[in-house]
Each structure stands twice: as structure tokens, then as C-alpha cells.
Amino acid sequence: MQQNSVSPSYVAAELQARDLRDNHDFGEAASSAQTAADIAMRDGDVESWRLMTFFRAECLLAAGEFDACAEVATSLIEQTHATSTQLIAQAHILRAKAHQGTGLLESAAAEARAAADMTTEEADVEINVKARQALIAALADSGKIEEAWVESLIMADSVAAEVDDQLLGKAYWVIGNVAFLCNKVREGLHYHELAAETLSPARNLDVWAKFNKASAAMRLAADVADSDTLRCIERAELATDVIGGSEDDHILLRLNRGHWNYLAGDMKTAIGLLEAVCADADKTVPQILGEACLLLGRAYSATGDQEQAAAYLLQAAEHFEMAGAPQRADQAREYLAA
């Protein structure tokens, strides 16, 4: 294909795609991006085709269309060849996130590591940080906590260079997550406070909502059920109400509320919220189902209903195994044995 001038129809399709994404209509944004990419391909505009194909993959990821996102990212890698290492690395990152979304954690880690390995130059710092974020998240979800912490320390050195504030905030966020998982609660709180100070709700309310939702989850997992944790939950709920949020967002908000009520001793409310999460099993990834079932088992045990407790703890172990998180499965079995 040879580069031609940008056609008006391409410009219209691109603007529509970006407008739809800004309004959080990610599925329609992906469709408009596909239209723009097709026009660019027809016109022989290689760079615009790459731009809109990548944009489409990002929108599919945001829409929770993980398999479709991975497929588009794969086509981008195959057709870009050796022309743009940075773009190929970014496509590997998208594929890593898509695999994580479907519970393929080993594949997610491999994709993210590939992206990190090919972005070692100073000009690649931002992409390298994003790759390490994806790698750390996949390792942490699969229970490889010590390996994730080693990668976190590597990333902490990387972000010492000048990077965008939003990216810096996300890096602090990920490092804090791993600290919590390593039972380094003080470090976890420290890095999440740095993230809260760096991320801006005015700049990106969606990221702000997701950070507070995730920070609340980590605090709750560490049994930190203080007023700061409740504020995180409330900020996430408020921001998600404003932007709409995906189905996954609302499921995770219910999981956080259920966990909060469990720690507060309100087992009846906790059970109601957590059963609602499990009722959406066909829409929820195995890792999240495992967390919900684990909490449900513990909540039922606290009420004295050991039969229901055992049933949910067994389900939790199965979901964790399916997600490729054997350590978490072992934890569920330990509760079951007790």
C-alpha cells in the first residue's frame, strides 16, 4: 500500500470513533474505528490503518470484548511486521490485557514480558512501564507474588525517569497492589497514597474510578476496613455512576461492598451482594468468581451454615484453578479443611 492523502470519509469515521469513546460507548467506537481502518486500507494509508486498528483494539478491551481485542491485536502484530517495534509492543500489551480478562494468566504474562523485552531504549520508557504494569498484574493474579514484587521494584526504577503523571500514578497503583499482596501493608498504603495524589479525576474520571475501586479491593484483602477504605469505595461508586461504567465495573463494586460488609460483620448484606456477583457467572471471569465464592464461603461459615460454606469454598477453589491461580485455590481449600 502507498500513502495517499487522508480522505474526508476517513476523517469523519475517526472523529465519530473518538467521540463515541469519549462518551464511553466503547462497542460503537470500535465499530467506527473499523470503518475508518477499512477506508484507510482502501486508500492505501498504512499509518492511518494502523492507528485505527490499534484504537479499535483499545475500545474492544474497554468494552470487555476480550477475545475480539486479542484477535485485532494479533492482526496488528502480524501485519505491522518489523516496521514499528513500539506499535508491536503496544499490541502485545493489549493482547496481555485481553488474555488476563479471559483468565489466561500465563499467556497474559508471556505477552507482557515480550513487550517489556522489546522496549529497552530510553525513548520506550512509557511503553516499557505499561508492559511491566500488565506483566505485574498477570503475575499477581496468578499468585506469583514474589516474582511480581521483583518486577515492581524494576518498574519503580523505570518511573524515576520523567513520565506522564497519569502513567506515573498507574505505576504507583500497581506497585501498591503487589505490596499489599506481599503483606507489605505499609508500603501498599504508601504507594496507593502516591497514586491518589498523582492521578487526577478531572483529567480522567474513568481511571480515577478504577483506581479507587482497586485500592479498596486491596485494602479489604489486607483486612484494612477503615474510613479511608470506605472513601475509596464511595469515590469509585460515585465516579462510576457519573461515567456509567462497564458490567465488569459494577460487578467489582458489588464485590467490594460485599467484602466491606463481611469485615463489618454484616453477614446478611454481604451474602446478598456476593450472591449477586455469583449469579452473573457467565459474565464474570474465573478470578473474580473465585474471590466472590471465597468470601461467600467465609460469610456462611460465620453464620453457622457450614453446608453452604463448604459448597462455596469448593467452588472458589475450582474457579481459582480455572483462572490459573493455584495458590489462591489452595487458600480456599485451607478454609474448607478448617
N, C-alpha and C positions, 0 to 999 in steps of 0.2 A: 504494500500500500504506500502511496505517496501523499505527503502532506498537502492539503488544499486549504483554502480559506474557510473559516467557520461559517456554516450556513445559518440563516435565521431560524430554521426549524430546530436545529440543534440547540441554539441559544434558548429558545422557548422551552424546550424539554428540560434542559439543565436547570433553568430558573424555577420551573414548576417542581422539579425534584427537590431542590434545595428549600423551596418554600414549604413543601409538604413535610420535609424532615424537621424544619424549624417548628412546625405545628404538631410534631410528634406523631404524624401519620406515616409511620415507617414503611408499612406494606405498600402503600400507594407511591411513596417516594422511591422505593425500589423499582416499581413498575415504570415510573417516569425516567428513572436513570437508565433502565434497559432500553427505553425508546431512544434516549439521547445517544447511548452507546451504539445502537443499531444504525442511527443516522450517521454517526462518526465513521463507522465501519464502511458504510455505503460511500461516503465522501472521501475515503482514504485518509482520514485524520487519525493517525495512530495514537498520538498523545491524548486526544480527547476521548478516544475509545478506552484507553487505559484509565483515565481519570474517572469516567462514568461507571466503568465496570467495578473499579475499587469502591466508588461511592455506593453502588448498588449492594455490594457485599456488606459494607458497613450498615446499611439500612436493614438488610435481611437479618443481620446479627442483632440489631436493636429491636427488631420485630419478633425475635425469638425463633426465627426460621433457620435453625442451626444447620440442618442438612443442606439446605439451599445455599446458605452462606459458604459452607465448606466447598460446595461444588463450584461456585463462582470464583472463589479464591484459587481453587485448583486450576481453573481455566486461565486465570490471570498469570499464574506461575508458569504454566506450560507455554502460553503464547508470548510472554514477555521475554523468555529465554535469558540471554546474558546482557540485555540492553540496560537494565536498571536493577542493580543489586539492592538498592534501598526499597524499591517497589516490591521486589520479590520477598524481601524480609518482612515488609508490612503485610503482604498476602499470607505469609507463614504465620504471622501473629493472629490474623483474622481466623485462619484455619485452626490455630491452637484454641482460641476462644470458642469457636464453634464446637470443636471436639469436647471441650470442657462442659459446654452447655448440654451436650448429649450424654455426659458421664464417661466419655472415653479419655480418662485422665492420663494414661500412659502416652497415648497419641498426642494429647494436648501438650504434654511436657516436651516430647520429641520435636514437635513443630516449633515451640517457643525457643528451645535450645538451638535449633537450626538458625532461627532468626538472629539470636544473640551472637552466634558464632560468625555470622557473615556481616556483622555491623560493629567492627572494632576500631574504625577510624574516628578521629575527633569530630568529623562532620556528621557522624552517625549517632552521636550521643543520645539524642532524643529517641530515636528508633530503638537503640540498644536498651534504654531504660524501659520502654514499652514491652520489649521482648522479655526482659527479665521479670517484669511485673506478671506477665502471662505465665512464665515458667514457674515463678514462686507460687502463684495461685494454684496451678495444677499440682505441684509437688505437695503443697499444704493440704489440698483437698484429698489427695491420695494417702495422706498420713505420713509422708516422708518429711517429717518436721525438721530434723537436724539438717538435711540436705537443703531444705527451703531456707533455713536460717543462714547457712553458709552463702547462699545466693543473695540473701537480703543484705548481708554485710558487703558483698561485692557491689550491689546496687547502691548502697549508702555511699560508697566511694565515688561511684559514677555521677551521682547527683550533686557532688561537690562542685562540678562544673556548672556554668551558667545555663540553666534550662528554664523553660516556661513555668510560671507559677502554678498553673493547673497541673502540669506534669509533675512538678516537684511535690505538690500536695498529694497526688496519687501515689507517688513513690513512698512518702511518709506513711500513707494509709496502708500500703501493702506491707511495709516493714513492721508497722504496729501490729497488723494481723498475725504475722508469724511470731512476733514476740509473745503475743497472748497465747498462741498455740504451744509455745515452748515453756509456758508457765512463767514467763518473764513479764509479770503483770505491770510492774512499774515502768518497764521500757515500753510496753504496749500502750499504756496510758499516755506516756510522754510523746511517742510518735503520732498517736492519734490527735493529741492536742496540737502538735505542729501542723498536722494535716488540716485541722479545723481552722487554724489561724491563716493557712495559706490558700485553701480553696475558697472561692467566692460564690455565694448563692446568686449574687447579681449577675455574675458572668455566665454561670451555667447551673441553673436550678436543678436540672436532672442529675448532674454529678453530685451536687450537694445532698440531694435526697438519697442517692445510692450510698454515699459515704456515711451519712448518719444512720441509715438502715444497717449497713455492715458493721459500723462501730458499735452500735447497740448489740448486735449479734455476738460480737467478740467479747464485749463486756459481760454479757449474760452468760456466755460459755465459761467465763472465768469466775462466775458467781458474784460479779460486781453489779449489784442491783441498787445503785444509789441514785440520787437526784440527777446527776449528770447523765446516767444511762437513760432515765426516763425522758430527759430533754432530747436526747438523741432520737428516741422512739417518736416523740411528738413532732420534732422537726421533720423527720422522714415522712410521717403520715401527712403533715400539713403540706409539705412540698409536693408529695405525690398526688394529693388532692388537686393542687393547682395545675400540675402538668398532665394529669391523667394517669400516667404510669402504665406499664405492661401488666399482663396477667401474672407474670413471674414476680413483679414488684409487689403486687397485692398479696400474693401467697407468702412471700418472705415477711411482709409486715404482720400478717396474721401469726406467722411462726414466732416473731419477736414478741408480740403481745402475749401469745400463749406462754412463752418462756418466762416473761416478766411475771405473769400471774402465778406460774408454778413456783417461782422463787419467793413470791409474796405470800404463798400459802393458800391462794385462792384456786383450789384444785378444780372446782366445778367449772369456773370460767376458762381455766387453762385447757381442760379436756374438750370443752365445746369448740374453742378456737383451733386446737390441734387436730381434732377430728375433721374439721372443715378443710384443713390442709390435705389430710389423707384422702378426703372424698374426691379431690381433684387429682387422683393418682395418674391419670392418663395425660395430665397437663404439667406434671411436676417431675423434675429429674430425680434419679435414684438417690443422690446425695441428700437432697432436701427431704425426701420422703423418709430416709433413714433418720435424719435429725428429728423430724416430727414424731415418728414412731418411738424413738428412744425416749423422748420427753413424755409421750403418752404413757408408755410403759411405767416410767417412774412416777407419773402422776396417779395412775390407777393403783400402783403399789402403795402410795401414800394414803389412798382412801381405803385400803384393805382389800381391794378387789384383785387378788393375786392371779386369778384366771385370765382376766383381761390384760393385766400387766405382762404376764408371760407371753400371751399371743402377740402383743405389740412389740415386745423386745425381740422376739424371734423374727418378726417382720423387719425390724430395724437392721438386724444382722444380715438378713437376705438383701435388703436394699443397699447396704454398705458394700457387700461383696460385689453386687452388680455394678456399683459405681467405681470399683477398683480401689476401695479404701479398706483393706483388711484389718488395719489397726483399730479403726472405728467399729468394725464388725466384732472384733474381739472384746471391745469395751461393752458392747451390747450384750454379748454372751456372759461377761462377768456379772453384769447386773442381773441377768437371767438366772445364773447359778446361785446368786445371793438371795 
